[in-house]
Amino acid sequence: MPDLAEKIIDLAIRIQQVPSPTFAERERGEFVRSLFLKENLKDVSMDPLGNVYGRVPGKQGREKPLIVSAHLDTVFPASVNLEVRKEDGKILAPGIGDNSLGVAALFGILWSLRDGNLELQHDLWLVANVGEEGLGDLHGMREVVNRFGNEVIGYLILEGLALGHIYHRAIGVRRYRINVKTAGGHSWSDYGQPSAVHELAALVTQLAAIRLPREPRTTMNVGTIGGGTGVNVLASEAKCELDLRSEDSNVLKKLVSQVEDLLVNASREGVKVTAEVIGERPAGEIAADHALVQLAMSVTREKNLSVNLTAGSTDANIPLSLGIPAVVMGVTTGGSAHTTNEYINIGPVQAGMESINAFVERVFSFK
């Protein structure tokens, strides 16, 4: 395994060993900040949300920087076993690819620039951001984009497991927490009175019956559900979390309208249904022929890797929704993301990192 890939993987494991659930990324953020300081980056800081920043200075007189960011958080609670296993050209560990490897790749860019004695035309900001997963609702990236505004070349978002997939379109997302309340009671003596669990189950059935288009791709998912206090109790409360997505913002708006009509009409005597929006990721895109997209494709193909232009829900949603150029690139391939059997393939790391480095080096020739 080439030296660069080995260094990045070793660092990814060190990062992975620091728990970093969404909303509790501080320890990992402090670790990354300490590494930024050791690498002598300029203007190293951590903002109140926990985003970590470091600047690689470019030549004088060039104002617009490139922002390269990777998210710190994982889907796993702090209690999860973070054991690392190596087998058959793979490394298996919770969060190793999503997104410990992406964060480690920030340093891979820095090491490559220094090894090549390369001086960039513009400043390069390396950012480790919070709040990408789950209910984080991209709040970390919202603050990053708020900090830099429109005066940037663009954003390169790093994801550990996305090698070969160039994201230039952002899927719109709307999320709800739905709550059902009833008086409850005894399953025998109060039989016939409404149960919050039954009411919620019926509501989910109605939601699932909504026909969704295949093109543009549109999805609905009830990701969590719960309620009740005992097997012989009519539940007085039940709740679920609902995720709606679409590649087309207008289709998403239509779906949101359908869902909210059902929710508004779900309450009746003895049954109160409420819903709150707990997440909203805006849609956006840049054209496939945009210079950043073309560059990402070119540097990936140069490493004899296949390229797939695609859409996703990532940190890129925020800049793209504001008309700011952004693309997502990956470091390697792997699988079983968001499970304790998550893994990365070791072999492609070198090529993936070289393509990312080539992107960073060449993007500064853009006017």
ZARO-381351 format. One record per residue (C-alpha): residue number from 1; residue in three letters; x, y, z. Coordinates in steps of 0.1 Angstrom, whole numbers, plus 5000, padded with zeros to 4 digits. Example, Ala and Ser with C-alpha at 12.3 -4.5 7.8 and 13.67 -1.06 7.14 Angstrom:
<nodes>
+------+------+------+------+------+
: resi : resn :   px :   py :   pz :
+------+------+------+------+------+
:    1 :  ALA : 5123 : 4955 : 5078 :
:    2 :  SER : 5137 : 4989 : 5071 :
+------+------+------+------+------+
</nodes>
This chain:
<nodes>
+------+------+------+------+------+
: resi : resn :   px :   py :   pz :
+------+------+------+------+------+
:    1 :  MET : 5000 : 5000 : 5000 :
:    2 :  PRO : 5015 : 5034 : 4990 :
:    3 :  ASP : 5027 : 5057 : 5018 :
:    4 :  LEU : 4999 : 5083 : 5013 :
:    5 :  ALA : 4971 : 5058 : 5015 :
:    6 :  GLU : 4987 : 5041 : 5045 :
:    7 :  LYS : 4990 : 5074 : 5064 :
:    8 :  ILE : 4954 : 5084 : 5056 :
:    9 :  ILE : 4940 : 5050 : 5067 :
:   10 :  ASP : 4960 : 5051 : 5099 :
:   11 :  LEU : 4947 : 5086 : 5106 :
:   12 :  ALA : 4911 : 5075 : 5097 :
:   13 :  ILE : 4913 : 5048 : 5123 :
:   14 :  ARG : 4925 : 5072 : 5150 :
:   15 :  ILE : 4896 : 5096 : 5141 :
:   16 :  GLN : 4872 : 5067 : 5141 :
:   17 :  GLN : 4882 : 5057 : 5176 :
:   18 :  VAL : 4869 : 5091 : 5190 :
:   19 :  PRO : 4831 : 5088 : 5194 :
:   20 :  SER : 4812 : 5115 : 5175 :
:   21 :  PRO : 4774 : 5112 : 5175 :
:   22 :  THR : 4755 : 5141 : 5160 :
:   23 :  PHE : 4752 : 5169 : 5185 :
:   24 :  ALA : 4782 : 5154 : 5204 :
:   25 :  GLU : 4811 : 5159 : 5181 :
:   26 :  ARG : 4831 : 5181 : 5204 :
:   27 :  GLU : 4857 : 5155 : 5214 :
:   28 :  ARG : 4864 : 5145 : 5178 :
:   29 :  GLY : 4864 : 5182 : 5168 :
:   30 :  GLU : 4890 : 5190 : 5194 :
:   31 :  PHE : 4911 : 5161 : 5182 :
:   32 :  VAL : 4910 : 5174 : 5146 :
:   33 :  ARG : 4917 : 5209 : 5158 :
:   34 :  SER : 4949 : 5197 : 5176 :
:   35 :  LEU : 4960 : 5180 : 5144 :
:   36 :  PHE : 4954 : 5212 : 5124 :
:   37 :  LEU : 4976 : 5231 : 5149 :
:   38 :  LYS : 5004 : 5204 : 5147 :
:   39 :  GLU : 5003 : 5208 : 5109 :
:   40 :  ASN : 5008 : 5245 : 5113 :
:   41 :  LEU : 4977 : 5255 : 5094 :
:   42 :  LYS : 4969 : 5292 : 5096 :
:   43 :  ASP : 4939 : 5307 : 5114 :
:   44 :  VAL : 4929 : 5274 : 5131 :
:   45 :  SER : 4897 : 5278 : 5151 :
:   46 :  MET : 4865 : 5261 : 5163 :
:   47 :  ASP : 4832 : 5280 : 5160 :
:   48 :  PRO : 4805 : 5278 : 5187 :
:   49 :  LEU : 4788 : 5249 : 5169 :
:   50 :  GLY : 4820 : 5228 : 5168 :
:   51 :  ASN : 4831 : 5233 : 5132 :
:   52 :  VAL : 4869 : 5232 : 5129 :
:   53 :  TYR : 4887 : 5255 : 5104 :
:   54 :  GLY : 4923 : 5257 : 5091 :
:   55 :  ARG : 4937 : 5277 : 5062 :
:   56 :  VAL : 4964 : 5268 : 5037 :
:   57 :  PRO : 4976 : 5302 : 5024 :
:   58 :  GLY : 4978 : 5308 : 4987 :
:   59 :  LYS : 4997 : 5334 : 4967 :
:   60 :  GLN : 4991 : 5371 : 4976 :
:   61 :  GLY : 4964 : 5390 : 4958 :
:   62 :  ARG : 4941 : 5360 : 4951 :
:   63 :  GLU : 4910 : 5364 : 4972 :
:   64 :  LYS : 4885 : 5337 : 4965 :
:   65 :  PRO : 4893 : 5304 : 4984 :
:   66 :  LEU : 4883 : 5268 : 4978 :
:   67 :  ILE : 4865 : 5253 : 5008 :
:   68 :  VAL : 4871 : 5215 : 5013 :
:   69 :  SER : 4849 : 5200 : 5041 :
:   70 :  ALA : 4842 : 5167 : 5056 :
:   71 :  HIS : 4816 : 5160 : 5084 :
:   72 :  LEU : 4827 : 5149 : 5118 :
:   73 :  ASP : 4796 : 5132 : 5130 :
:   74 :  THR : 4784 : 5096 : 5128 :
:   75 :  VAL : 4751 : 5079 : 5132 :
:   76 :  PHE : 4763 : 5058 : 5162 :
:   77 :  PRO : 4757 : 5066 : 5199 :
:   78 :  ALA : 4788 : 5071 : 5221 :
:   79 :  SER : 4781 : 5036 : 5236 :
:   80 :  VAL : 4787 : 5017 : 5204 :
:   81 :  ASN : 4817 : 4993 : 5202 :
:   82 :  LEU : 4843 : 5010 : 5180 :
:   83 :  GLU : 4864 : 4978 : 5174 :
:   84 :  VAL : 4884 : 4978 : 5142 :
:   85 :  ARG : 4888 : 4946 : 5122 :
:   86 :  LYS : 4910 : 4941 : 5091 :
:   87 :  GLU : 4903 : 4913 : 5067 :
:   88 :  ASP : 4906 : 4905 : 5029 :
:   89 :  GLY : 4916 : 4940 : 5019 :
:   90 :  LYS : 4890 : 4957 : 5040 :
:   91 :  ILE : 4888 : 4976 : 5072 :
:   92 :  LEU : 4856 : 4971 : 5092 :
:   93 :  ALA : 4845 : 4996 : 5119 :
:   94 :  PRO : 4815 : 5017 : 5127 :
:   95 :  GLY : 4819 : 5051 : 5110 :
:   96 :  ILE : 4852 : 5043 : 5093 :
:   97 :  GLY : 4839 : 5052 : 5059 :
:   98 :  ASP : 4812 : 5076 : 5069 :
:   99 :  ASN : 4830 : 5097 : 5076 :
:  100 :  SER : 4863 : 5091 : 5094 :
:  101 :  LEU : 4881 : 5085 : 5061 :
:  102 :  GLY : 4866 : 5117 : 5047 :
:  103 :  VAL : 4880 : 5137 : 5076 :
:  104 :  ALA : 4914 : 5120 : 5073 :
:  105 :  ALA : 4914 : 5129 : 5036 :
:  106 :  LEU : 4916 : 5166 : 5046 :
:  107 :  PHE : 4951 : 5159 : 5058 :
:  108 :  GLY : 4959 : 5138 : 5027 :
:  109 :  ILE : 4954 : 5170 : 5007 :
:  110 :  LEU : 4977 : 5189 : 5029 :
:  111 :  TRP : 5004 : 5163 : 5029 :
:  112 :  SER : 5002 : 5160 : 4991 :
:  113 :  LEU : 5006 : 5197 : 4986 :
:  114 :  ARG : 5037 : 5198 : 5009 :
:  115 :  ASP : 5053 : 5167 : 4994 :
:  116 :  GLY : 5050 : 5183 : 4960 :
:  117 :  ASN : 5061 : 5217 : 4972 :
:  118 :  LEU : 5030 : 5232 : 4956 :
:  119 :  GLU : 5019 : 5268 : 4963 :
:  120 :  LEU : 4983 : 5274 : 4955 :
:  121 :  GLN : 4970 : 5304 : 4937 :
:  122 :  HIS : 4942 : 5310 : 4962 :
:  123 :  ASP : 4937 : 5302 : 4999 :
:  124 :  LEU : 4925 : 5267 : 5007 :
:  125 :  TRP : 4903 : 5262 : 5037 :
:  126 :  LEU : 4901 : 5228 : 5053 :
:  127 :  VAL : 4869 : 5223 : 5074 :
:  128 :  ALA : 4857 : 5195 : 5096 :
:  129 :  ASN : 4820 : 5203 : 5102 :
:  130 :  VAL : 4793 : 5190 : 5125 :
:  131 :  GLY : 4756 : 5181 : 5121 :
:  132 :  GLU : 4755 : 5162 : 5087 :
:  133 :  GLU : 4738 : 5131 : 5099 :
:  134 :  GLY : 4703 : 5124 : 5111 :
:  135 :  LEU : 4686 : 5153 : 5128 :
:  136 :  GLY : 4717 : 5175 : 5126 :
:  137 :  ASP : 4699 : 5190 : 5096 :
:  138 :  LEU : 4732 : 5203 : 5081 :
:  139 :  HIS : 4734 : 5230 : 5108 :
:  140 :  GLY : 4772 : 5228 : 5107 :
:  141 :  MET : 4774 : 5234 : 5070 :
:  142 :  ARG : 4748 : 5261 : 5072 :
:  143 :  GLU : 4772 : 5280 : 5095 :
:  144 :  VAL : 4802 : 5272 : 5073 :
:  145 :  VAL : 4785 : 5287 : 5043 :
:  146 :  ASN : 4773 : 5316 : 5063 :
:  147 :  ARG : 4809 : 5323 : 5073 :
:  148 :  PHE : 4823 : 5323 : 5038 :
:  149 :  GLY : 4793 : 5336 : 5018 :
:  150 :  ASN : 4794 : 5338 : 4980 :
:  151 :  GLU : 4831 : 5348 : 4978 :
:  152 :  VAL : 4844 : 5314 : 4972 :
:  153 :  ILE : 4855 : 5293 : 4942 :
:  154 :  GLY : 4832 : 5266 : 4955 :
:  155 :  TYR : 4829 : 5237 : 4979 :
:  156 :  LEU : 4844 : 5203 : 4977 :
:  157 :  ILE : 4827 : 5179 : 5001 :
:  158 :  LEU : 4845 : 5147 : 5010 :
:  159 :  GLU : 4827 : 5114 : 5017 :
:  160 :  GLY : 4847 : 5083 : 5026 :
:  161 :  LEU : 4826 : 5058 : 5007 :
:  162 :  ALA : 4816 : 5077 : 4975 :
:  163 :  LEU : 4845 : 5070 : 4952 :
:  164 :  GLY : 4834 : 5073 : 4915 :
:  165 :  HIS : 4802 : 5091 : 4925 :
:  166 :  ILE : 4802 : 5128 : 4917 :
:  167 :  TYR : 4773 : 5145 : 4935 :
:  168 :  HIS : 4763 : 5177 : 4918 :
:  169 :  ARG : 4725 : 5177 : 4926 :
:  170 :  ALA : 4711 : 5180 : 4961 :
:  171 :  ILE : 4680 : 5160 : 4970 :
:  172 :  GLY : 4654 : 5180 : 4989 :
:  173 :  VAL : 4643 : 5165 : 5023 :
:  174 :  ARG : 4615 : 5173 : 5047 :
:  175 :  ARG : 4613 : 5155 : 5080 :
:  176 :  TYR : 4585 : 5153 : 5106 :
:  177 :  ARG : 4579 : 5140 : 5141 :
:  178 :  ILE : 4543 : 5130 : 5143 :
:  179 :  ASN : 4526 : 5126 : 5177 :
:  180 :  VAL : 4493 : 5110 : 5185 :
:  181 :  LYS : 4476 : 5114 : 5219 :
:  182 :  THR : 4444 : 5097 : 5233 :
:  183 :  ALA : 4429 : 5092 : 5268 :
:  184 :  GLY : 4443 : 5057 : 5269 :
:  185 :  GLY : 4428 : 5030 : 5291 :
:  186 :  HIS : 4426 : 4993 : 5298 :
:  187 :  SER : 4427 : 4969 : 5268 :
:  188 :  TRP : 4397 : 4950 : 5282 :
:  189 :  SER : 4375 : 4973 : 5301 :
:  190 :  ASP : 4380 : 5003 : 5279 :
:  191 :  TYR : 4380 : 4983 : 5246 :
:  192 :  GLY : 4365 : 5004 : 5218 :
:  193 :  GLN : 4382 : 5036 : 5230 :
:  194 :  PRO : 4410 : 5049 : 5207 :
:  195 :  SER : 4445 : 5037 : 5212 :
:  196 :  ALA : 4473 : 5061 : 5201 :
:  197 :  VAL : 4493 : 5031 : 5187 :
:  198 :  HIS : 4463 : 5019 : 5166 :
:  199 :  GLU : 4456 : 5055 : 5154 :
:  200 :  LEU : 4493 : 5060 : 5145 :
:  201 :  ALA : 4494 : 5027 : 5127 :
:  202 :  ALA : 4464 : 5036 : 5106 :
:  203 :  LEU : 4479 : 5070 : 5098 :
:  204 :  VAL : 4512 : 5054 : 5087 :
:  205 :  THR : 4492 : 5030 : 5065 :
:  206 :  GLN : 4475 : 5060 : 5048 :
:  207 :  LEU : 4508 : 5077 : 5043 :
:  208 :  ALA : 4523 : 5046 : 5028 :
:  209 :  ALA : 4494 : 5044 : 5003 :
:  210 :  ILE : 4504 : 5077 : 4987 :
:  211 :  ARG : 4517 : 5069 : 4952 :
:  212 :  LEU : 4552 : 5082 : 4946 :
:  213 :  PRO : 4567 : 5088 : 4912 :
:  214 :  ARG : 4597 : 5067 : 4901 :
:  215 :  GLU : 4610 : 5096 : 4880 :
:  216 :  PRO : 4620 : 5119 : 4895 :
:  217 :  ARG : 4630 : 5096 : 4922 :
:  218 :  THR : 4609 : 5103 : 4953 :
:  219 :  THR : 4608 : 5084 : 4986 :
:  220 :  MET : 4590 : 5082 : 5019 :
:  221 :  ASN : 4602 : 5064 : 5051 :
:  222 :  VAL : 4589 : 5061 : 5086 :
:  223 :  GLY : 4623 : 5056 : 5103 :
:  224 :  THR : 4613 : 5054 : 5140 :
:  225 :  ILE : 4580 : 5045 : 5157 :
:  226 :  GLY : 4571 : 5039 : 5193 :
:  227 :  GLY : 4545 : 5044 : 5221 :
:  228 :  GLY : 4524 : 5026 : 5247 :
:  229 :  THR : 4533 : 5014 : 5282 :
:  230 :  GLY : 4522 : 4978 : 5283 :
:  231 :  VAL : 4506 : 4950 : 5264 :
:  232 :  ASN : 4473 : 4953 : 5281 :
:  233 :  VAL : 4471 : 4991 : 5279 :
:  234 :  LEU : 4454 : 5013 : 5254 :
:  235 :  ALA : 4483 : 5036 : 5245 :
:  236 :  SER : 4477 : 5072 : 5254 :
:  237 :  GLU : 4506 : 5084 : 5232 :
:  238 :  ALA : 4526 : 5072 : 5202 :
:  239 :  LYS : 4550 : 5089 : 5178 :
:  240 :  CYS : 4570 : 5083 : 5147 :
:  241 :  GLU : 4595 : 5102 : 5125 :
:  242 :  LEU : 4588 : 5106 : 5088 :
:  243 :  ASP : 4614 : 5113 : 5061 :
:  244 :  LEU : 4603 : 5126 : 5027 :
:  245 :  ARG : 4627 : 5131 : 4997 :
:  246 :  SER : 4627 : 5139 : 4961 :
:  247 :  GLU : 4651 : 5149 : 4933 :
:  248 :  ASP : 4626 : 5175 : 4922 :
:  249 :  SER : 4617 : 5203 : 4946 :
:  250 :  ASN : 4583 : 5208 : 4930 :
:  251 :  VAL : 4575 : 5171 : 4934 :
:  252 :  LEU : 4586 : 5173 : 4971 :
:  253 :  LYS : 4563 : 5203 : 4976 :
:  254 :  LYS : 4534 : 5183 : 4962 :
:  255 :  LEU : 4542 : 5153 : 4985 :
:  256 :  VAL : 4546 : 5176 : 5015 :
:  257 :  SER : 4511 : 5191 : 5007 :
:  258 :  GLN : 4496 : 5156 : 5005 :
:  259 :  VAL : 4512 : 5145 : 5038 :
:  260 :  GLU : 4502 : 5176 : 5056 :
:  261 :  ASP : 4466 : 5173 : 5044 :
:  262 :  LEU : 4464 : 5139 : 5059 :
:  263 :  LEU : 4480 : 5151 : 5092 :
:  264 :  VAL : 4456 : 5181 : 5094 :
:  265 :  ASN : 4426 : 5158 : 5090 :
:  266 :  ALA : 4438 : 5130 : 5112 :
:  267 :  SER : 4426 : 5144 : 5145 :
:  268 :  ARG : 4390 : 5135 : 5157 :
:  269 :  GLU : 4371 : 5133 : 5189 :
:  270 :  GLY : 4394 : 5117 : 5215 :
:  271 :  VAL : 4424 : 5117 : 5191 :
:  272 :  LYS : 4448 : 5145 : 5188 :
:  273 :  VAL : 4474 : 5144 : 5160 :
:  274 :  THR : 4502 : 5169 : 5159 :
:  275 :  ALA : 4533 : 5172 : 5137 :
:  276 :  GLU : 4565 : 5193 : 5138 :
:  277 :  VAL : 4591 : 5197 : 5112 :
:  278 :  ILE : 4624 : 5184 : 5125 :
:  279 :  GLY : 4645 : 5187 : 5094 :
:  280 :  GLU : 4646 : 5204 : 5061 :
:  281 :  ARG : 4674 : 5200 : 5036 :
:  282 :  PRO : 4670 : 5223 : 5006 :
:  283 :  ALA : 4674 : 5211 : 4970 :
:  284 :  GLY : 4698 : 5226 : 4944 :
:  285 :  GLU : 4721 : 5217 : 4917 :
:  286 :  ILE : 4748 : 5228 : 4892 :
:  287 :  ALA : 4748 : 5216 : 4856 :
:  288 :  ALA : 4767 : 5186 : 4846 :
:  289 :  ASP : 4788 : 5207 : 4823 :
:  290 :  HIS : 4798 : 5231 : 4851 :
:  291 :  ALA : 4836 : 5234 : 4853 :
:  292 :  LEU : 4837 : 5219 : 4888 :
:  293 :  VAL : 4817 : 5189 : 4878 :
:  294 :  GLN : 4838 : 5184 : 4847 :
:  295 :  LEU : 4870 : 5187 : 4867 :
:  296 :  ALA : 4858 : 5161 : 4892 :
:  297 :  MET : 4849 : 5137 : 4864 :
:  298 :  SER : 4882 : 5142 : 4846 :
:  299 :  VAL : 4905 : 5136 : 4876 :
:  300 :  THR : 4885 : 5105 : 4886 :
:  301 :  ARG : 4887 : 5090 : 4851 :
:  302 :  GLU : 4924 : 5097 : 4849 :
:  303 :  LYS : 4928 : 5071 : 4877 :
:  304 :  ASN : 4909 : 5045 : 4855 :
:  305 :  LEU : 4879 : 5048 : 4877 :
:  306 :  SER : 4843 : 5048 : 4865 :
:  307 :  VAL : 4823 : 5079 : 4870 :
:  308 :  ASN : 4786 : 5083 : 4880 :
:  309 :  LEU : 4770 : 5117 : 4881 :
:  310 :  THR : 4744 : 5115 : 4908 :
:  311 :  ALA : 4722 : 5133 : 4934 :
:  312 :  GLY : 4722 : 5129 : 4972 :
:  313 :  SER : 4715 : 5145 : 5005 :
:  314 :  THR : 4749 : 5157 : 5017 :
:  315 :  ASP : 4765 : 5189 : 5031 :
:  316 :  ALA : 4766 : 5201 : 4995 :
:  317 :  ASN : 4728 : 5207 : 4998 :
:  318 :  ILE : 4735 : 5240 : 5015 :
:  319 :  PRO : 4758 : 5257 : 4990 :
:  320 :  LEU : 4739 : 5242 : 4960 :
:  321 :  SER : 4706 : 5255 : 4973 :
:  322 :  LEU : 4721 : 5290 : 4974 :
:  323 :  GLY : 4735 : 5289 : 4939 :
:  324 :  ILE : 4771 : 5283 : 4951 :
:  325 :  PRO : 4791 : 5257 : 4932 :
:  326 :  ALA : 4797 : 5225 : 4951 :
:  327 :  VAL : 4805 : 5189 : 4943 :
:  328 :  VAL : 4810 : 5157 : 4964 :
:  329 :  MET : 4838 : 5133 : 4958 :
:  330 :  GLY : 4847 : 5101 : 4976 :
:  331 :  VAL : 4880 : 5086 : 4989 :
:  332 :  THR : 4873 : 5049 : 4984 :
:  333 :  THR : 4846 : 5022 : 4979 :
:  334 :  GLY : 4830 : 5001 : 5007 :
:  335 :  GLY : 4797 : 4992 : 5021 :
:  336 :  SER : 4773 : 4985 : 5050 :
:  337 :  ALA : 4773 : 5023 : 5058 :
:  338 :  HIS : 4754 : 5032 : 5090 :
:  339 :  THR : 4758 : 4997 : 5104 :
:  340 :  THR : 4783 : 4983 : 5128 :
:  341 :  ASN : 4797 : 4962 : 5099 :
:  342 :  GLU : 4806 : 4993 : 5079 :
:  343 :  TYR : 4837 : 4988 : 5058 :
:  344 :  ILE : 4861 : 5005 : 5034 :
:  345 :  ASN : 4882 : 4988 : 5007 :
:  346 :  ILE : 4919 : 4995 : 5011 :
:  347 :  GLY : 4929 : 4991 : 4975 :
:  348 :  PRO : 4912 : 5022 : 4959 :
:  349 :  VAL : 4923 : 5047 : 4986 :
:  350 :  GLN : 4954 : 5057 : 4968 :
:  351 :  ALA : 4936 : 5064 : 4935 :
:  352 :  GLY : 4908 : 5081 : 4953 :
:  353 :  MET : 4931 : 5104 : 4972 :
:  354 :  GLU : 4952 : 5112 : 4941 :
:  355 :  SER : 4920 : 5122 : 4922 :
:  356 :  ILE : 4910 : 5145 : 4951 :
:  357 :  ASN : 4944 : 5161 : 4952 :
:  358 :  ALA : 4944 : 5167 : 4915 :
:  359 :  PHE : 4910 : 5184 : 4918 :
:  360 :  VAL : 4924 : 5207 : 4945 :
:  361 :  GLU : 4955 : 5216 : 4926 :
:  362 :  ARG : 4938 : 5223 : 4893 :
:  363 :  VAL : 4907 : 5241 : 4905 :
:  364 :  PHE : 4929 : 5272 : 4912 :
:  365 :  SER : 4935 : 5277 : 4875 :
:  366 :  PHE : 4898 : 5287 : 4872 :
:  367 :  LYS : 4890 : 5323 : 4868 :
+------+------+------+------+------+
</nodes>
